[in-house]
Amino acid sequence: MSRLPKVFSPLAVLPLTAALVLSAVLPAAAEQLPAGDAEPLDQAHAHNDYEHDRPLLDALDHGFTSVEADVWLVDGELLVAHDREDVRPGRTLQSLYLDPLRAITRANGGSVYPGWDGSLQLLIDIKNEGAASYTEIDRVLRRYAGMMTRFTDDRVHEGAVTAVISGERPRALMESQRLRFAGYDGRLPDLATGTPAAFMPLVSDNWTNHFDWTGEGPMPADERERLHALVADAHAAGYRLRFWATPDTPGPARDALWTELAAAGVDHLNTDDLAGLRDFLLARR
């Protein structure tokens, strides 16, 4: 995702600068600040990122440029967890993601990674009460407007962080807004609808709903052709493409599937294994 040119402070590249900023805002997080020397990897998406020991920070240490947070609206708060019974007080969208990202981008002169001109994708998966949850997400994101990508009618004003709404997505409500701080995550049938990329920057779907091959043996020619056609259609319309439910157990099958996805130009490779995907992508270079 390209960015408008920015002016960087000479101190922006120093991890110490970010540590000082975070220590004033988030004392606990400052002690675990990413080193700041990870190479940003365009295709690296951290699925269920919040389940790692250090949500967001572990992903940034491994160069990930997209992270996923599942949110539940509970008593007016956006709590981050995969299942309702796992929500915990204090583990909010703000504390785990937005506050650290604001501190980091301020320390890095407007970027998530020092000197990087990309935009970190924050995929927010709504787990309950779609319209009510989105309304609260929208209210919260406006408090972080300085770092967020803005969506206005047919234009996108890119910021250091781009929020995209997945899960229980209230499409009509989002389409009714003249100014949004989040895009809409579409599904493969949406490729044929002509939906503007300024509303739907991302299209995601379940791999197993559309493909039989899961990495064992050669990929069937017809499935490879279909995959490349989907990528071409998505990119022609200005969308990024992601699949979930791809094999994630380390081994030849996973590597084979990742190889096909990367070769086809799929924009985000989905994983819980941060080190595994980082090493795979760096090896391809």
Order of alpha helices (4+ residues) and beta strands (2+ residues): alpha-alpha-beta-alpha-beta-beta-alpha-beta-alpha-beta-beta-beta-alpha-beta-beta-beta-alpha-beta-alpha-beta-alpha
